Amino acid sequence: MLKNTVVAAAMGAALAAPMAHAADKKEQKELAEIRAEIRQMKEAYEARLQALEQKLQAAQADTAAAKAQVAALAAAPAAPAAPAADAAPAVAAAEPAAAPTNTGSANTPSNIFNPNISMILGGTLQNLKQDPNQYRLQGFVPPGGEVGPGKRGFNLGESELTMAANIDPQFSGQLTFSLTGDDTVSVEEAFVQTRELSNGMNLKFGRFLSSIGYLNSQHAHTWDFVDAPLAYQAFLGGQYKPDGVQAKWLAPIDQFLELGMEAGSGSTFPGNDRNKNGAGSVAVFAHLGDDIGDAASYRAGVSYLHTGAEQRSFQDNGLDNAFSGKSNTWIADAIYKWAPNGNPTNTNFKLQGEYFHRKESGTLDTALATPDAASGIYRSAQSGWYLQSVYQFMPTWRTGVRYDRLSSGTTEIGVAANLPILDAYNPSRTSFMVDYSPSEFSRLRLQLARDKSRPGVSDNQIFLQYIMSLGTHAAHSF
Amino acid sequence: MNKNIKHLLLAALASLSLSAHATVNVLACEPEWEALTNELGGDKVKVSSATNALQDPHRVEARPSLIARTRNANLLVCTGLELEVGWLPVLIQQSGNSKIAPGQPGHFEAGALVPRLDVPSKVDRSEGDVHAAGNPHIQQNPHNIALVSVGLAKRLAEIDPANVAYYQARQKDFAARWDAAMQKWEKQAAPLKGVAVVEHHKNMEYLMNWLGMHQVGTLEPKPGVEPSAAHLSELLNQLQRTPAKMVIRAAYQDGRASQWLSEHAKIPAVVLPFSVGGDDKSKDLFGLFDATVQHLMDANK
């Protein structure tokens, strides 16, 4: 029936063709419509044929397998009833499995193109000896953002909602919201990345976790400790998430050698919003990695972040101060992982460390909007590092220690000002944790820490944390 | 420093010239597919496996070396069926190699070619590690290997059309040897029909299905959940009523739970190679099934 229509339409089109010259525009339009119709029909038929072919192939495969299984059953003598009964549903099971791939367009659910959704739920119970409102990293300009141990008592942590899907053959996209305990919503990541580039190239644009350092590109819920290392807090305000573009290239060698560059708005710490065209921050990084035998592997790298600030303000002693100038940060990172025969299921070990060095130079305006307002040069060279190791001593149980240290280094301030927060000091912290993960999707953690981030005060911190992941199984990076 | 850069450049040049050479660079996700690719591809392919038989294929780190190998591969040969869901997507994304992305000729999934067992009617994580597409441990039935070999030979020919005849001939040769071997194993393993076993994880279904064995319990309370003392003692009680002949596990699985049950239920604990390289005898696919059948027969005495 339908075939006849196709033939008729085709004949009509063929007859119409020679007359098209003489015909007016209306007729030409009609002709084009008929042609489009024919093309559509042709395509529909081709698709159906293809589907039929696939069905046939699947059916053939099933028959072959069924035959094989029947042969296997026949080969063995006098089978008791039980295993034969086992085998029967097995063959049957193959059909529903094959079915979804062959469903026709008629009964395709409308939500099959919905993005993959995954969620993270997290929360902590915290016991902090010192008042967290007094928390500061002595000797360092307060970065704003996520600094300090958070609030006392019960806290709802960041709940994350991630949606990801392929956009078309060229692009895939991801959006991660972060919902905080105090009812604010923020865009953690929202980026598009390329799928079709080859020769080891990858492009990403939007807002994303920068690939500088090691820990920076990992979501907080995958961290081995409740909080970020002090160096991340002091130098990047927690985690560096530029709005911009990233290009990565993987060298065509047997080792992992990745070179990358990012250009971003530079509107987050250590930069700030400067009302400026073009890139406000530029980062470059290189990572090298390989296996050491079957059991161990490593990755090491260096990164450089260049950005600037214009009236980046901070409060000290109740007065507002602001820095304007350049900010350059170097990061060296390394991670080593070990597991017996490379099988981390029962026991595994991980050693990781990063070193930060930041130089800032420019001017400092102090005591803004007061009669004492002054301005002078500001130059600082500061550094910090952490070293941590985590050991899974039996399935589902891990323990870890971390040591953090910052050095306020040299700070030159060309103006007489009262800035107690910048008085030299070397903050340090020791943390210990043990966590229990009944499955890949849930984790409960106890963390104890002694935080000496300001002189004369030592903060004993106890954290109880839960991290749960729901939805699509996320693949984890190294 | 300068010398290092020179070395690096030389290495880069060397690998560039290598990729220009005609061999197909294959990254197999599991050692059984590495072995099968070697059977079919001979010296026209260069194969490595992302995992070895002593590693749990569910839980592999997306190590830097694997990213580098994915970047340089012309063909990925994996099981699919969500077995590699925890690490393969990262490798593919970070590799910047569009040839091996899902849906491309360079992305071969063996699981799609075989009849699958344990396809869940309901997918819920409260049931443990469930695989929506069915049990992914398909390599334990040699008939599945036979089915996959047909598809893989076709795929190799598609990737490397210059050697179509070569792959066809090797596949034919392999199929003949494999059929003969299967007949041998099925004859040897005939006494195993109807034997009841306890397994560690639900990863022996295809093997049991092939040999007509059946499972009366698992050491894991739910797939992917570690064996607990409570579950083991319950299992021991249950074995009094419905006895099992042996407790089997794969070479990559921890032996403690299996040993405990073996001692208390007085049944042998059997370690199966599970994949090529899982024990000394399993040097290739033939050795894998020789050893598997042998271990089961020894325990069934």
Boltz contact constraints between the chains, C-beta under 6 A:
constraints:
  - contact:
      token1: [A, 62]
      token2: [B, 115]
      max_distance: 6.0
  - contact:
      token1: [A, 65]
      token2: [B, 115]
      max_distance: 6.0
  - contact:
      token1: [A, 68]
      token2: [B, 143]
      max_distance: 6.0
  - contact:
      token1: [A, 72]
      token2: [B, 186]
      max_distance: 6.0
  - contact:
      token1: [A, 72]
      token2: [B, 210]
      max_distance: 6.0
  - contact:
      token1: [A, 75]
      token2: [B, 186]
      max_distance: 6.0
  - contact:
      token1: [A, 76]
      token2: [B, 190]
      max_distance: 6.0
  - contact:
      token1: [A, 76]
      token2: [B, 193]
      max_distance: 6.0
  - contact:
      token1: [A, 76]
      token2: [B, 212]
      max_distance: 6.0
  - contact:
      token1: [A, 79]
      token2: [B, 193]
      max_distance: 6.0
  - contact:
      token1: [A, 79]
      token2: [B, 212]
      max_distance: 6.0
  - contact:
      token1: [A, 80]
      token2: [B, 194]
      max_distance: 6.0
  - contact:
      token1: [A, 82]
      token2: [B, 214]
      max_distance: 6.0
  - contact:
      token1: [A, 83]
      token2: [B, 194]
      max_distance: 6.0
  - contact:
      token1: [A, 83]
      token2: [B, 212]
      max_distance: 6.0
  - contact:
      token1: [A, 83]
      token2: [B, 214]
      max_distance: 6.0
  - contact:
      token1: [A, 86]
      token2: [B, 214]
      max_distance: 6.0
  - contact:
      token1: [A, 90]
      token2: [B, 117]
      max_distance: 6.0
  - contact:
      token1: [A, 90]
      token2: [B, 209]
      max_distance: 6.0
  - contact:
      token1: [A, 93]
      token2: [B, 117]
      max_distance: 6.0
  - contact:
      token1: [A, 93]
      token2: [B, 119]
      max_distance: 6.0
  - contact:
      token1: [A, 94]
      token2: [B, 115]
      max_distance: 6.0
  - contact:
      token1: [A, 94]
      token2: [B, 116]
      max_distance: 6.0
  - contact:
      token1: [A, 96]
      token2: [B, 119]
      max_distance: 6.0
  - contact:
      token1: [A, 97]
      token2: [B, 116]
      max_distance: 6.0
  - contact:
      token1: [A, 97]
      token2: [B, 119]
      max_distance: 6.0
  - contact:
      token1: [A, 97]
      token2: [B, 134]
      max_distance: 6.0
  - contact:
      token1: [A, 196]
      token2: [B, 98]
      max_distance: 6.0
  - contact:
      token1: [A, 197]
      token2: [B, 96]
      max_distance: 6.0
  - contact:
      token1: [A, 198]
      token2: [B, 98]
      max_distance: 6.0
  - contact:
      token1: [A, 200]
      token2: [B, 71]
      max_distance: 6.0
  - contact:
      token1: [A, 200]
      token2: [B, 96]
      max_distance: 6.0
  - contact:
      token1: [A, 201]
      token2: [B, 96]
      max_distance: 6.0
  - contact:
      token1: [A, 202]
      token2: [B, 96]
      max_distance: 6.0
  - contact:
      token1: [A, 250]
      token2: [B, 71]
      max_distance: 6.0
  - contact:
      token1: [A, 250]
      token2: [B, 96]
      max_distance: 6.0
  - contact:
      token1: [A, 252]
      token2: [B, 15]
      max_distance: 6.0
  - contact:
      token1: [A, 252]
      token2: [B, 72]
      max_distance: 6.0
  - contact:
      token1: [A, 253]
      token2: [B, 11]
      max_distance: 6.0
  - contact:
      token1: [A, 253]
      token2: [B, 12]
      max_distance: 6.0
  - contact:
      token1: [A, 253]
      token2: [B, 15]
      max_distance: 6.0
  - contact:
      token1: [A, 255]
      token2: [B, 68]
      max_distance: 6.0
  - contact:
      token1: [A, 256]
      token2: [B, 64]
      max_distance: 6.0
  - contact:
      token1: [A, 256]
      token2: [B, 67]
      max_distance: 6.0
  - contact:
      token1: [A, 256]
      token2: [B, 68]
      max_distance: 6.0
  - contact:
      token1: [A, 289]
      token2: [B, 64]
      max_distance: 6.0
  - contact:
      token1: [A, 290]
      token2: [B, 65]
      max_distance: 6.0
  - contact:
      token1: [A, 291]
      token2: [B, 65]
      max_distance: 6.0
  - contact:
      token1: [A, 297]
      token2: [B, 63]
      max_distance: 6.0
  - contact:
      token1: [A, 299]
      token2: [B, 64]
      max_distance: 6.0
  - contact:
      token1: [A, 341]
      token2: [B, 54]
      max_distance: 6.0
  - contact:
      token1: [A, 342]
      token2: [B, 55]
      max_distance: 6.0
  - contact:
      token1: [A, 343]
      token2: [B, 54]
      max_distance: 6.0
  - contact:
      token1: [A, 343]
      token2: [B, 55]
      max_distance: 6.0
  - contact:
      token1: [A, 343]
      token2: [B, 56]
      max_distance: 6.0
  - contact:
      token1: [A, 343]
      token2: [B, 252]
      max_distance: 6.0
  - contact:
      token1: [A, 345]
      token2: [B, 56]
      max_distance: 6.0
  - contact:
      token1: [A, 345]
      token2: [B, 59]
      max_distance: 6.0
  - contact:
      token1: [A, 346]
      token2: [B, 254]
      max_distance: 6.0
  - contact:
      token1: [A, 395]
      token2: [B, 226]
      max_distance: 6.0
  - contact:
      token1: [A, 396]
      token2: [B, 226]
      max_distance: 6.0
  - contact:
      token1: [A, 473]
      token2: [B, 85]
      max_distance: 6.0
  - contact:
      token1: [A, 475]
      token2: [B, 86]
      max_distance: 6.0
  - contact:
      token1: [A, 475]
      token2: [B, 87]
      max_distance: 6.0
  - contact:
      token1: [A, 475]
      token2: [B, 89]
      max_distance: 6.0
  - contact:
      token1: [A, 475]
      token2: [B, 90]
      max_distance: 6.0
  - contact:
      token1: [A, 477]
      token2: [B, 62]
      max_distance: 6.0
  - contact:
      token1: [A, 477]
      token2: [B, 90]
      max_distance: 6.0
  - contact:
      token1: [A, 478]
      token2: [B, 61]
      max_distance: 6.0
  - contact:
      token1: [A, 478]
      token2: [B, 62]
      max_distance: 6.0
  - contact:
      token1: [A, 478]
      token2: [B, 63]
      max_distance: 6.0
